[in-house]
Amino acid sequence: MATPGVDHVQSAVTSSLPLWAAALPVAGALVVHGAGRLGAGGRAAMAVLIAVATTLLVASLGPLVAAGPVGYALPGLLGVGLSFRLDALGFSLALAGAVLWLLVTAYSAWYMRGGRALSRFYPFCTLTLGCTLGVFMSGDLFTLFVFFELMTVAFYVLAVHEQSSEALSAGSTYLYLSIAGGLSVLSGIFLLSGATGSTAFSPQLEALLGAGASPRLIAAFLVVGFGVKAGMVPLHIWLPQVYTRAPAPAVALCSAIMIKTGIYGMLRGLSTVLLPASGHVHAASFSQDTGLTVLWFGLLSMVAGAVLASLQANVFAVLAYSSISQIGYILSGLGAALYLGWDGGVGVAGVLYHSLNHGFFKAGLLVAVATVCLYAGETRLERLGGLAGRLPLMAVAVLVAGGALLGLPAFSGYASKTLLHDALVEAYYRQPGTGMWLAEKLFKAGSVLTVVYFARLYRGVFLGRLPARLAGREYREPWSVRFVTGAFCAAVLAAGLFPNLFWERLVLPAVGGQGFVTHQLGGLNLWQWKPVSSALTVLMLGAAVYLVAARYRWFDRRYPALLSVEGLLVVPILRALGGLDRLVDRVLNRGLDAGYGRLCGWLKELMVRIGWAERAIDAGYVRVSDGTRGSVCRAARLEEAGKGVVDRTLSCAPGGLTRAGETHTAGEEDPAAVPPSISRMGEWLTSANWNVNVLVVAVMLMTLLLVLVFYGVTRW
């Protein structure tokens, strides 16, 4: 390849097949649901048929992808449009995911027989397949985000399938963290789109730096968001809970392929979008810093997952922390690749190869262990043992998957783990220092601890004395379980014995298609003494550590919660948030409640006092009104009496005096001759109404003043 990064912008052949490959299982979920009329067997058979058709459709895209990327767009959908683009990287993961889904679905037809709510399990299992394939066939970050979130919701139904309180609690933890992770991814997409106007899978680091945006903030959002789904420490807490509560087929699908969508999102976001298209100094510095961050998160996940797996009592909890540890291997390789820039092809190759290998050997391991636990009716290690003689095929299958898990020669994990280790060594030679030296030693320490927890798992389930309560059971796997288990073992051994078969057809084209330098990779030549001796040394050290730990019963001790990641990080954070919530409740909620109560009491007292004053005023007004009416009546009687006196006086007076208002006759005397005392009495009587009004008003004012003075003295 001449120039790193050129293939990112290679034009794609237009074809709608990637869209149909993702849409087939989504539509098939409705068909599976409708097949419920045929019974549980008919529904399972239809789910298997949909998985077969999907696998064939994805496989048919191989020749097209070999000639170049295949793309298709749906403009205007969801307002911005959806873009589908399948290249060698997406095709390898999509094909592996379809094959794994087919095998696990066929296994679930036996495992879930007679189970509850199968009309819900199989449709959502098929729907989750379509959403997962949509992630691998996305053409930009926004389309990837849409299918990423749809997959989250669809798998939630599988995680809470048992509907027990524990399953619902585990599902809630998974859903809350996944939604938070999705929002984190969406925040990174918004920042990227706002700065460059594009979310395409192409190098955009220089454009971000030119626009003044912060690529470190975008990288942080993407690492956190995709790290939740991948099970990266310390964002892993949902994974052990789901492993121990969800049905085994759902767990196998989650571990084998679904958590790889988080790895795929990091590959696209960090090793494509946020890698520089040229040798810009600031861009190279950003890539190295991001690579170191991802590398150390990977090493933390690797070692912490292996340590915690060694201390678990539940079989599925051991396998859950094992997946976290293996994701740590993949993240360490991705960090080394980012640190090396476009020369990190060996790291990207190790990431992709180990993702594919882990999918097959971990699914095989889960299927075999789940079969044993289903027959035994137990999942705790101390209650199992001695089952190798009753289920020999399952014992062999677990050994084969364990060989790949440990990275032993002739098993699939050997090639991919060797590539990951070589990426760390190359990063060390690029810039020697204590940090890279320690990273390589932690990588080996994680491999030693892997031997420890696998030895404990295998011995606890298959070796030792068979418990008496398990001796009377019948152990005979059906042909479907044997076929599925045999297929997983064949894939693990084929990838281990013929590593170049998958390397040349899947891994190498995918690495070159991303623009990484591949001329130094060539063919795999792993059968050398140094990598073989390193793998054997790790095996012997792990066996020695396990024997010492078993001899002194380290696995049976109760260790403080602070030794776990939850105890170190999650529980303190939750306690701090709980304390903050209580503080806010005490200061705000309770304080506001108390203040509101006191205010209501004051208002009530004020209203009582106002009501008392109102009644007092009403009573005074009534008394004043009564007095006023009496005064008016007395004044009226007085006026009538006065008028009677005047009339009698006038009638008795000589000279023909007339009453007021009458005219004089010719012989009448002058009115001026009327006596003065009678004239003053008439004037006073005519003004009696005005005097009465003044008296009434004065009495009312005095009464109101007395009422107010009395109210103030007695109440305040």
C-alpha positions in Angstrom: 0.0 0.0 0.0 1.5 3.3 -1.1 0.0 5.9 1.2 -1.5 5.2 4.6 -5.1 6.2 4.9 -5.9 6.4 1.2 -8.3 3.4 1.2 -10.5 5.2 3.7 -12.0 7.4 1.0 -12.1 4.6 -1.6 -15.4 4.8 -3.5 -17.9 2.0 -2.8 -19.8 -0.1 -5.3 -23.5 0.7 -4.9 -25.5 -2.3 -3.8 -28.5 -2.7 -1.5 -27.4 -6.1 -0.2 -25.9 -4.8 3.0 -29.2 -3.2 3.8 -31.1 -6.4 3.1 -28.7 -8.4 5.1 -29.5 -6.3 8.2 -33.2 -6.0 7.4 -33.8 -9.8 6.9 -33.5 -10.7 10.6 -35.4 -7.6 11.6 -38.4 -8.6 9.4 -37.8 -12.2 10.2 -38.5 -11.5 13.9 -42.1 -10.9 12.9 -42.2 -14.1 11.0 -40.8 -16.0 14.0 -43.4 -14.4 16.2 -46.2 -15.5 13.7 -44.8 -19.0 13.7 -46.0 -19.4 17.3 -49.1 -21.1 16.0 -46.9 -24.0 15.0 -45.9 -24.5 18.7 -42.5 -23.9 20.4 -40.7 -26.3 18.0 -42.1 -24.5 15.0 -41.0 -21.1 16.4 -37.5 -22.4 17.1 -37.2 -24.0 13.7 -38.3 -20.7 12.0 -35.6 -18.8 14.0 -33.0 -21.3 12.8 -34.2 -20.9 9.2 -34.0 -17.1 9.4 -30.4 -17.4 10.9 -29.4 -19.8 8.0 -30.8 -17.4 5.4 -29.1 -14.4 7.0 -25.7 -16.3 7.1 -26.0 -17.2 3.4 -26.9 -13.7 2.5 -23.9 -12.3 4.4 -21.6 -14.9 2.9 -22.7 -14.0 -0.6 -21.3 -10.5 0.0 -17.8 -11.9 0.2 -16.9 -11.7 -3.5 -18.3 -8.2 -3.8 -16.3 -7.0 -0.7 -13.1 -8.7 -2.0 -13.3 -6.3 -5.0 -13.9 -3.3 -2.9 -16.3 -1.7 -0.4 -20.1 -2.1 -1.0 -22.3 0.9 -0.1 -25.9 2.0 -0.1 -27.6 5.1 1.3 -31.1 6.0 2.5 -31.1 9.8 2.2 -33.5 11.7 4.4 -34.3 8.9 6.8 -34.4 10.1 10.4 -33.8 13.6 9.1 -30.1 13.0 8.2 -30.2 9.7 6.3 -28.7 6.3 7.0 -25.5 5.1 5.2 -24.5 1.4 4.7 -21.0 0.5 3.8 -19.5 -2.9 4.0 -15.7 -3.3 3.7 -13.4 -6.2 4.7 -13.4 -5.2 8.4 -17.2 -5.1 8.7 -17.6 -8.2 6.6 -15.3 -10.3 8.7 -17.2 -9.5 11.9 -20.6 -9.7 10.3 -19.9 -13.1 8.8 -18.5 -14.4 12.2 -21.6 -12.9 13.9 -24.0 -14.6 11.6 -22.4 -18.0 11.9 -22.2 -17.7 15.7 -25.8 -16.7 15.9 -26.8 -19.6 13.8 -25.0 -22.1 16.0 -26.3 -20.6 19.2 -29.9 -20.4 17.9 -29.7 -24.1 17.0 -28.4 -24.9 20.5 -31.2 -22.8 22.2 -33.8 -24.9 20.5 -32.7 -27.7 22.9 -31.7 -25.6 25.9 -34.9 -23.5 26.0 -37.3 -26.4 25.4 -40.1 -26.2 27.9 -39.0 -22.8 29.0 -41.2 -19.8 29.6 -42.1 -17.0 27.2 -40.6 -18.6 24.1 -42.9 -16.5 22.0 -40.8 -13.5 23.2 -37.4 -15.1 23.3 -37.0 -16.2 19.7 -38.4 -13.1 18.0 -36.1 -10.8 20.1 -33.2 -13.1 19.5 -33.7 -12.7 15.8 -34.2 -9.0 16.1 -31.0 -8.6 18.0 -29.1 -10.4 15.2 -30.4 -7.8 12.7 -29.4 -4.9 14.8 -26.0 -6.3 15.4 -25.4 -6.8 11.7 -26.6 -3.3 11.2 -23.7 -2.1 13.4 -21.1 -3.9 11.3 -22.6 -2.7 8.0 -22.9 1.0 9.0 -21.3 3.6 6.7 -20.9 6.3 9.3 -21.0 6.9 13.0 -24.6 8.1 13.1 -25.9 4.9 11.4 -23.7 2.9 13.7 -25.2 4.7 16.7 -28.8 4.0 15.5 -28.3 0.3 15.2 -26.1 0.3 18.4 -29.1 1.6 20.4 -31.6 -0.7 18.8 -29.4 -3.6 19.7 -29.3 -2.4 23.3 -33.0 -2.3 23.6 -33.6 -5.7 21.8 -31.0 -7.5 24.0 -32.6 -6.1 27.2 -35.6 -8.3 26.6 -33.3 -11.4 26.5 -31.4 -10.2 29.6 -34.6 -10.1 31.7 -36.1 -13.2 30.1 -36.5 -15.0 33.4 -38.3 -12.0 35.0 -37.1 -12.8 38.4 -36.2 -9.9 40.8 -32.5 -10.6 40.2 -32.9 -10.7 36.4 -34.9 -7.5 36.4 -32.2 -5.8 38.6 -29.4 -7.0 36.3 -31.4 -5.8 33.2 -31.9 -2.4 34.8 -28.2 -2.1 35.4 -27.4 -3.1 31.9 -30.0 -0.7 30.4 -29.0 2.3 32.5 -25.4 1.9 31.7 -26.0 1.2 28.0 -28.2 4.3 27.7 -25.6 6.4 29.4 -23.0 4.9 27.0 -25.2 5.7 24.0 -25.6 9.3 25.1 -21.8 9.5 25.4 -21.4 8.2 21.9 -24.0 10.6 20.6 -22.2 13.5 22.3 -19.0 12.6 20.5 -20.9 12.4 17.2 -22.5 15.9 17.8 -19.1 17.4 18.5 -17.5 15.7 15.4 -20.4 16.7 13.1 -20.5 20.3 14.4 -16.8 20.8 13.8 -16.3 19.0 10.4 -19.9 18.5 9.1 -19.3 14.8 8.6 -19.5 11.6 10.5 -18.1 9.4 7.8 -15.5 6.7 8.4 -12.6 8.8 7.1 -9.6 10.5 8.8 -10.8 13.8 10.2 -8.3 14.7 12.8 -6.7 17.5 10.9 -10.1 19.0 10.1 -10.9 18.9 13.8 -7.7 20.6 14.8 -8.2 23.2 12.1 -11.7 23.9 13.3 -10.5 24.4 16.9 -12.4 21.4 18.2 -11.1 19.2 20.9 -10.4 15.7 19.6 -9.5 14.5 23.1 -13.0 15.2 24.3 -14.5 13.4 21.3 -12.2 10.4 21.9 -13.2 10.4 25.6 -16.9 10.3 24.7 -16.4 7.5 22.2 -14.2 5.4 24.6 -16.7 5.7 27.5 -19.7 5.0 25.3 -18.3 2.0 23.4 -16.4 0.8 26.5 -19.7 0.2 28.4 -20.9 -2.3 25.7 -17.4 -3.9 25.5 -17.3 -4.5 29.3 -14.2 -2.3 29.9 -13.2 -1.9 33.5 -14.6 0.1 35.4 -17.7 0.2 33.1 -18.2 -3.6 33.3 -20.5 -4.0 36.3 -23.5 -4.9 34.2 -21.8 -7.9 32.5 -21.4 -10.3 35.5 -25.0 -9.6 36.6 -26.4 -10.4 33.2 -24.2 -13.5 32.8 -25.5 -15.1 36.0 -29.2 -14.2 35.5 -29.9 -14.4 31.7 -30.5 -17.7 29.8 -27.3 -19.4 28.6 -27.9 -18.9 24.9 -28.4 -15.1 25.4 -25.1 -15.1 27.5 -23.3 -16.9 24.7 -24.5 -14.4 22.1 -23.6 -11.5 24.3 -20.1 -12.7 25.0 -19.4 -14.1 21.5 -20.4 -11.2 19.3 -22.5 -8.5 20.9 -19.8 -7.0 23.1 -17.6 -6.9 20.0 -19.8 -4.1 18.7 -18.1 -1.9 21.4 -14.7 -2.9 20.1 -15.9 -2.3 16.5 -17.1 1.2 17.5 -13.7 2.0 19.0 -11.9 0.7 15.9 -14.0 2.9 13.6 -14.0 6.0 15.8 -10.4 5.9 17.1 -8.4 4.1 14.5 -10.2 5.6 11.5 -11.9 8.9 12.2 -9.5 10.2 14.8 -6.3 9.1 13.1 -4.3 11.7 11.1 -4.2 11.5 7.3 -0.7 12.9 7.4 2.3 13.2 9.7 1.1 16.4 11.5 3.0 16.8 14.7 0.0 17.7 16.9 -2.0 14.9 15.3 0.6 12.3 16.0 0.9 13.5 19.6 -2.9 13.1 20.1 -2.8 9.6 18.6 0.0 8.5 21.0 -1.8 10.0 24.1 -5.1 8.3 23.1 -3.3 5.0 22.5 -1.6 5.1 25.9 -5.0 5.8 27.6 -6.7 2.9 25.8 -3.7 0.6 26.4 -3.8 1.1 30.2 -7.5 0.7 30.4 -7.0 -2.6 28.5 -4.3 -3.8 30.9 -6.5 -2.9 33.9 -9.4 -4.8 32.4 -7.1 -7.8 31.6 -5.6 -8.1 35.1 -8.6 -7.1 37.2 -10.9 -9.4 35.2 -8.6 -12.4 35.6 -8.1 -11.8 39.4 -11.9 -11.5 39.9 -12.6 -14.6 37.8 -10.3 -16.6 40.1 -12.3 -15.7 43.1 -15.8 -16.4 41.9 -18.0 -19.3 43.1 -20.5 -19.2 40.3 -19.5 -20.9 37.0 -21.1 -18.1 34.9 -19.5 -15.4 37.0 -16.1 -16.9 36.3 -16.9 -16.8 32.6 -18.2 -13.2 32.9 -15.0 -11.9 34.3 -13.1 -14.1 31.8 -14.8 -12.1 29.0 -13.8 -8.9 30.7 -10.2 -10.0 30.9 -10.2 -11.1 27.2 -11.6 -7.7 26.2 -8.6 -6.3 28.1 -6.3 -8.2 25.7 -8.2 -6.6 22.7 -8.1 -3.1 24.1 -4.4 -3.3 24.8 -3.8 -4.2 21.2 -5.9 -1.3 20.1 -4.0 1.0 22.3 -0.7 -0.2 20.9 -2.0 0.3 17.4 -3.1 3.9 18.1 0.2 4.6 19.7 2.0 3.4 16.6 -0.3 5.4 14.2 -0.5 4.1 10.6 2.3 1.7 11.4 0.2 -0.1 14.0 -1.1 -2.7 11.6 0.1 -5.5 13.8 -2.1 -4.2 16.6 -5.2 -3.8 14.5 -4.6 -7.3 13.1 -4.4 -8.7 16.7 -7.5 -6.8 17.7 -9.6 -8.2 14.8 -8.1 -11.7 14.9 -8.6 -12.1 18.7 -12.2 -10.7 18.4 -13.0 -13.4 15.9 -11.2 -16.2 17.9 -12.7 -15.1 21.2 -16.2 -15.2 19.6 -15.9 -18.9 18.7 -13.9 -20.3 21.6 -16.0 -18.4 24.2 -19.3 -19.4 22.7 -18.1 -23.0 22.6 -17.0 -22.8 26.2 -20.3 -21.3 27.3 -22.4 -23.9 25.4 -20.5 -26.8 26.9 -20.5 -25.5 30.5 -24.2 -24.5 30.2 -25.0 -28.1 29.1 -23.2 -29.5 32.1 -24.9 -27.1 34.6 -28.3 -27.8 33.1 -27.9 -31.6 33.6 -26.5 -31.1 37.1 -28.9 -28.4 38.1 -26.1 -26.5 39.8 -24.0 -23.5 38.9 -21.7 -23.3 42.0 -18.3 -24.8 41.8 -18.3 -26.3 45.3 -21.4 -28.3 44.4 -20.1 -29.7 41.1 -17.2 -32.0 40.2 -16.5 -35.4 38.7 -18.6 -34.9 35.6 -15.9 -35.7 33.0 -16.9 -39.4 33.1 -20.6 -38.6 32.7 -20.3 -35.9 30.0 -17.0 -36.7 28.2 -17.8 -34.8 25.1 -18.4 -31.6 27.1 -15.2 -32.2 29.0 -13.2 -32.4 25.8 -15.0 -29.3 24.3 -14.1 -27.3 27.4 -10.5 -28.4 27.1 -10.4 -27.3 23.5 -11.9 -23.9 24.2 -9.7 -23.6 27.2 -6.6 -24.2 25.0 -7.6 -21.3 22.9 -8.4 -19.2 25.9 -4.9 -19.8 27.3 -3.3 -19.1 23.9 -1.6 -22.5 23.6 0.0 -23.5 20.3 -2.3 -25.4 17.9 -5.4 -23.5 19.3 -6.9 -20.4 17.8 -6.0 -18.0 20.6 -2.3 -18.6 20.1 -2.0 -16.7 16.9 -4.1 -13.7 18.0 -2.4 -13.4 21.4 1.0 -13.5 19.8 0.0 -10.6 17.5 -1.2 -8.6 20.4 2.0 -9.2 22.3 4.1 -8.3 19.3 2.2 -5.0 19.1 3.2 -4.2 22.6 6.8 -5.1 21.9 6.9 -2.9 18.8 5.5 0.0 20.8 8.2 -0.5 23.3 10.9 -0.5 20.7 9.4 2.7 19.1 9.8 4.5 22.4 11.6 2.5 25.1 10.6 3.4 28.7 9.4 2.0 32.0 5.7 2.4 31.0 5.9 0.1 27.9 8.1 -2.3 29.7 5.6 -2.6 32.6 2.8 -2.9 30.1 4.4 -6.0 28.5 4.9 -7.6 31.9 1.3 -7.0 32.9 0.3 -8.6 29.6 2.1 -11.8 30.7 0.8 -11.6 34.2 -2.7 -11.5 32.8 -1.9 -14.6 30.8 -0.7 -16.4 34.0 -3.9 -15.5 35.8 -5.9 -16.8 32.9 -4.4 -20.2 33.5 -5.2 -20.0 37.2 -9.0 -19.3 36.8 -9.4 -21.8 34.0 -7.7 -24.5 36.0 -10.0 -23.8 38.9 -13.1 -23.9 36.6 -12.2 -27.1 34.9 -11.2 -28.9 38.1 -14.3 -27.7 39.9 -16.7 -28.9 37.2 -15.1 -32.1 35.7 -12.5 -33.4 38.1 -12.6 -34.8 41.6 -15.4 -36.9 43.1 -18.9 -36.9 41.8 -21.4 -35.7 44.4 -23.8 -38.4 45.5 -26.8 -36.3 44.6 -25.6 -36.0 41.0 -24.8 -39.7 40.6 -28.4 -40.8 39.9 -29.0 -38.4 37.0 -29.1 -39.4 33.4 -26.5 -37.7 31.2 -26.8 -37.9 27.5 -26.6 -35.0 25.1 -28.9 -34.8 22.1 -27.4 -34.8 18.6 -28.1 -31.1 18.1 -25.9 -30.2 21.1 -23.2 -32.5 20.0 -23.3 -31.0 16.5 -23.1 -27.4 17.8 -20.3 -28.3 20.3 -18.4 -30.1 17.6 -18.7 -27.2 15.2 -17.2 -24.8 17.8 -14.3 -27.2 18.5 -13.6 -27.6 14.7 -13.5 -23.9 14.3 -11.1 -23.4 17.2 -8.8 -26.2 16.0 -8.9 -25.1 12.3 -7.9 -21.5 13.3 -5.2 -22.9 15.5 -3.7 -25.5 13.1 -4.1 -23.4 9.9 -3.9 -19.8 11.1 -3.0 -18.4 7.6 -6.4 -19.7 6.3 -8.3 -17.0 8.2 -5.4 -14.6 8.2 -5.2 -14.2 4.5 -8.9 -14.2 3.8 -10.3 -12.1 6.6 -7.7 -10.4 8.8 -5.1 -9.1 6.4 -7.6 -7.5 3.9 -9.4 -5.8 6.7 -6.2 -4.3 8.1 -5.1 -3.1 4.7 -8.6 -1.7 3.9 -8.3 0.6 6.9 -5.2 2.2 5.6 -2.7 0.6 7.9 0.7 -0.4 6.7 0.7 -4.2 6.1 3.9 -4.9 4.2 5.7 -5.8 7.4 3.1 -8.4 8.3 3.1 -10.8 5.4 2.2 -14.4 6.3 2.0 -15.7 9.8 5.1 -17.6 10.9 4.2 -18.4 14.5 5.9 -21.8 14.7 9.1 -20.4 16.2 10.7 -21.3 19.4 10.4 -17.9 21.1 6.5 -17.5 21.0 6.0 -21.3 21.6 8.3 -21.3 24.6 6.7 -18.1 25.9 3.3 -19.7 25.8 4.5 -22.9 27.5 6.3 -20.8 30.2 3.0 -18.9 30.9 1.2 -22.3 31.2 3.7 -23.7 33.7 3.7 -20.5 35.8 0.0 -20.4 35.9 -0.2 -24.1 36.9 2.3 -23.4 39.7 0.3 -20.4 41.0 -2.9 -22.4 40.9 -1.4 -25.3 42.9 -0.1 -23.0 45.6 -3.4 -21.1 45.8 -5.3 -24.4 46.0 -2.9 -25.8 48.6 -3.4 -22.8 50.9 -7.1 -22.5 50.0 -6.8 -18.9 48.8 -9.9 -19.4 46.6 -12.1 -20.2 49.6 -11.3 -17.2 51.6 -13.7 -14.2 51.9 -11.9 -11.1 50.7 -12.9 -7.6 51.5 -15.1 -5.8 49.0 -12.4 -3.2 48.5 -10.4 -5.7 46.5 -13.0 -5.7 43.7 -13.4 -2.9 41.2 -17.0 -2.4 42.4 -15.6 -1.9 46.0 -12.9 0.4 44.9 -14.8 2.6 42.5 -18.5 1.8 42.0 -19.7 1.4 45.6 -17.8 4.6 46.8 -19.3 6.6 43.9 -22.8 5.3 44.6 -22.4 6.0 48.3 -21.1 9.5 47.5 -24.1 10.1 45.3 -26.4 8.7 48.0 -24.9 11.1 50.5 -25.3 14.0 48.1 -28.9 13.0 47.6 -29.5 12.9 51.3 -27.8 16.2 51.8 -29.9 17.8 49.1 -33.0 16.2 50.6 -32.2 17.6 54.0 -31.2 21.1 52.9 -33.7 21.6 50.1 -36.6 19.3 50.3 -37.0 19.1 54.1 -36.0 22.8 54.5 -38.5 23.8 52.0 -41.2 21.6 53.5 -40.5 23.1 57.0 -40.5 26.6 55.7 -43.7 26.0 53.7 -45.3 24.6 56.9 -44.4 27.6 59.0 -45.6 29.9 56.3 -48.9 28.1 56.1 -49.2 28.3 59.9 -48.6 32.0 59.8 -51.1 32.5 57.1 -53.7 30.5 59.0 -53.2 32.5 62.1 -53.4 35.7 60.2 -56.7 34.6 58.5 -58.1 33.6 62.0 -57.3 37.1 63.3 -58.7 38.8 60.2 -61.9 36.7 60.6 -62.2 37.7 64.3 -61.8 41.4 63.4 -64.3 41.0 60.6 -66.8 39.5 63.0 -66.2 42.2 65.6 -66.7 45.0 62.9 -69.9 43.3 61.8 -71.2 43.2 65.3 -70.3 46.8 65.9 -71.9 47.8 62.7 -75.1 46.0 63.7 -75.1 47.8 67.0 -74.5 51.2 65.4 -77.3 50.5 62.8 -79.7 49.6 65.6 -78.8 52.8 67.5 -79.1 54.9 64.3 -82.6 53.5 63.5 -83.7 54.3 67.1 -82.4 57.9 66.9 -84.1 58.4 63.6 -87.4 57.1 65.0 -87.1 59.5 68.0 -86.3 62.4 65.8 -89.3 61.7 63.6 -91.6 61.5 66.7 -90.1 64.8 68.0 -90.7 66.4 64.6 -94.3 65.3 64.5 -94.8 66.6 68.1 -93.3 70.0 67.2 -95.5 70.4 64.1 -98.5 69.6 66.3 -97.6 72.4 68.8 -97.2 74.9 66.0 -100.5 74.0 64.4 -102.3 74.4 67.7 -100.5 77.7 68.4 -101.4 79.1 65.0 -105.0 78.0 65.3 -105.5 79.8 68.6 -103.7 83.0 67.6 -105.9 86.1 66.8 -105.9 88.0 63.5 -106.1 85.0 61.2 -102.5 83.7 61.3 -101.9 81.1 58.6 -99.5 78.2 58.5 -96.3 78.4 56.7 -96.7 78.7 53.0 -100.2 80.3 53.0 -100.8 83.8 51.5 -102.2 86.9 53.3 -105.6 88.2 52.7 -106.5 91.9 52.6 -107.3 92.1 56.3 -104.4 89.9 57.5 -101.6 91.0 59.6 -97.9 90.9 58.7 -96.1 87.6 59.5 -93.4 89.7 61.2 -95.7 89.9 64.1 -95.1 86.2 65.0 -93.4 85.7 68.4 -89.5 85.1 68.2 -89.6 81.9 70.3 -91.9 80.1 67.8 -89.7 81.2 64.9 -86.4 79.6 66.4 -88.2 76.3 67.2 -89.3 76.0 63.5 -85.7 76.6 62.3 -84.3 73.9 64.7 -86.9 71.4 63.6 -86.1 71.9 59.9 -82.5 71.2 60.5 -83.1 68.1 62.7 -82.3 65.6 59.9 -78.8 67.0 59.4 -78.0 66.9 63.1 -79.1 63.3 63.2 -76.8 62.3 60.3 -73.8 63.9 62.0 -74.6 62.1 65.2 -74.9 58.7 63.5 -71.5 59.1 61.7 -69.8 60.2 64.9 -71.1 57.2 66.8 -70.0 54.8 64.0 -66.4 56.2 64.0 -66.2 56.1 67.7 -67.4 52.4 67.7 -64.8 51.4 65.0 -62.0 53.2 67.0 -63.0 51.4 70.2 -63.1 48.0 68.3 -59.6 48.5 66.8 -58.1 49.6 70.2 -59.7 46.5 71.9 -58.4 44.1 69.2 -54.9 45.5 69.4 -54.7 45.3 73.2 -56.1 41.8 73.4 -54.3 40.1 70.4 -51.0 41.8 69.8 
